[in-house]
């Protein structure tokens, strides 16, 4: 396995796939896992990430309508079938250290943005703040 260099998340753009220490919902620990940068505007102090999971249950689009299966795994840098959870936001400080993996293809990024916007419109997204 090649060693990755940690960099500030703010130097990467929307659609970048990264590994970060993702906090558990109960805030009692972290798990190193992939996430997709959804947005970051220079001068802002937070970066919006979406959780990525390889759990098989997310292929059920009726139960998990906001789970998007990544089509171009090679470009994303991920090695197994993965889903972007467009309704699971994480807000992280712009100086958060991460390891870059790859990028979503343009088609994957567009689809994720559409699903995220739908989740926001339906008030289905959950936002977790890294600092809380």
C-alpha positions as CSV (number, residue, x, y, z in Angstrom):
1,X,0.0,0.0,0.0
2,X,1.5,3.3,-1.0
3,X,1.9,5.9,1.7
4,X,-0.2,9.1,1.4
5,X,0.9,12.6,2.5
6,X,-1.5,14.5,4.6
7,X,-2.5,18.0,3.2
8,X,-4.9,20.7,4.3
9,X,-8.3,19.9,2.8
10,X,-8.8,23.5,1.6
11,X,-6.3,23.1,-1.2
12,X,-8.5,20.5,-2.9
13,X,-11.7,21.3,-4.9
14,X,-15.2,20.1,-5.1
15,X,-15.4,16.5,-6.2
16,X,-12.1,15.5,-4.6
17,X,-12.2,12.1,-2.8
18,X,-10.2,12.2,0.4
19,X,-9.5,10.1,3.5
20,X,-10.1,11.9,6.8
21,X,-10.6,11.0,10.4
22,X,-14.4,11.0,10.3
23,X,-16.1,11.5,13.7
24,X,-18.7,9.0,14.9
25,X,-22.1,10.5,15.3
26,X,-21.8,10.2,19.1
27,X,-18.5,12.2,19.0
28,X,-16.8,9.5,21.0
29,X,-14.1,8.7,18.4
30,X,-13.1,8.7,14.8
31,X,-12.7,6.3,11.9
32,X,-10.4,6.9,9.0
33,X,-12.8,6.8,6.0
34,X,-13.3,8.3,2.6
35,X,-15.4,11.4,1.9
36,X,-16.1,13.6,-1.1
37,X,-15.6,17.4,-0.9
38,X,-18.9,18.9,-1.9
39,X,-18.0,22.6,-1.6
40,X,-15.5,25.0,-0.4
41,X,-15.2,28.7,-1.0
42,X,-12.0,30.5,-0.4
43,X,-12.2,32.7,2.6
44,X,-14.8,30.5,4.3
45,X,-13.7,28.6,7.3
46,X,-15.6,25.3,6.7
47,X,-15.5,22.7,4.0
48,X,-18.6,20.6,3.3
49,X,-17.9,16.9,2.9
50,X,-20.2,14.0,2.1
51,X,-19.7,10.6,3.7
52,X,-18.7,7.7,1.4
53,X,-19.5,4.1,2.3
54,X,-18.9,0.7,0.8
55,X,-21.7,-1.0,2.8
56,X,-23.8,-3.2,0.6
57,X,-27.1,-2.0,2.0
58,X,-26.9,1.3,0.2
59,X,-27.6,-0.4,-3.1
60,X,-31.3,-0.5,-2.2
61,X,-32.3,2.8,-3.7
62,X,-35.9,2.6,-2.3
63,X,-34.6,2.5,1.3
64,X,-31.6,4.8,0.6
65,X,-32.7,7.3,-2.1
66,X,-29.8,9.6,-1.4
67,X,-27.0,7.0,-1.7
68,X,-25.3,7.4,-5.1
69,X,-23.2,4.5,-6.4
70,X,-19.9,5.9,-7.8
71,X,-19.6,4.8,-11.5
72,X,-16.0,5.7,-12.2
73,X,-14.1,4.0,-9.3
74,X,-10.7,4.2,-10.9
75,X,-10.8,8.0,-11.2
76,X,-12.2,8.3,-7.6
77,X,-9.2,6.4,-6.3
78,X,-11.4,4.0,-4.4
79,X,-10.8,0.2,-4.8
80,X,-14.3,-1.2,-4.1
81,X,-17.9,-0.4,-5.0
82,X,-18.7,2.7,-2.9
83,X,-21.7,5.0,-2.4
84,X,-21.7,8.8,-1.7
85,X,-24.3,9.5,1.0
86,X,-25.7,12.8,-0.4
87,X,-27.8,13.3,2.7
88,X,-24.9,13.0,5.2
89,X,-22.9,16.2,5.4
90,X,-19.9,16.9,7.5
91,X,-18.6,20.4,8.1
92,X,-14.8,20.5,8.7
93,X,-12.4,23.4,9.4
94,X,-10.5,24.4,6.2
95,X,-7.2,23.4,7.8
96,X,-8.3,19.8,8.4
97,X,-5.6,17.4,7.3
98,X,-6.6,14.8,4.8
99,X,-5.1,12.3,2.3
100,X,-6.2,12.8,-1.3
101,X,-7.3,9.8,-3.3
102,X,-8.7,11.0,-6.5
103,X,-11.7,12.9,-8.0
104,X,-15.2,12.0,-8.9
105,X,-15.8,12.0,-12.6
106,X,-17.9,15.0,-13.9
107,X,-20.9,12.7,-14.4
108,X,-20.6,11.4,-10.8
109,X,-20.2,14.8,-9.3
110,X,-23.2,16.2,-11.2
111,X,-25.4,13.3,-10.0
112,X,-24.1,13.7,-6.4
113,X,-24.9,17.4,-6.5
114,X,-28.4,16.8,-7.8
115,X,-29.1,14.2,-5.0
116,X,-27.7,16.5,-2.4
117,X,-29.9,19.4,-3.6
118,X,-32.9,17.1,-3.4
119,X,-32.0,16.0,0.1
120,X,-31.7,19.7,1.1
121,X,-35.1,20.5,-0.5
122,X,-36.8,17.6,1.2
123,X,-35.0,18.4,4.5
124,X,-33.5,15.0,4.6
125,X,-29.8,15.9,4.9
126,X,-28.0,15.7,8.2
127,X,-25.2,18.1,9.0
128,X,-22.5,17.1,11.5
129,X,-20.0,19.7,12.6
130,X,-16.5,18.3,13.1
131,X,-15.9,20.7,16.0
132,X,-19.0,19.9,18.0
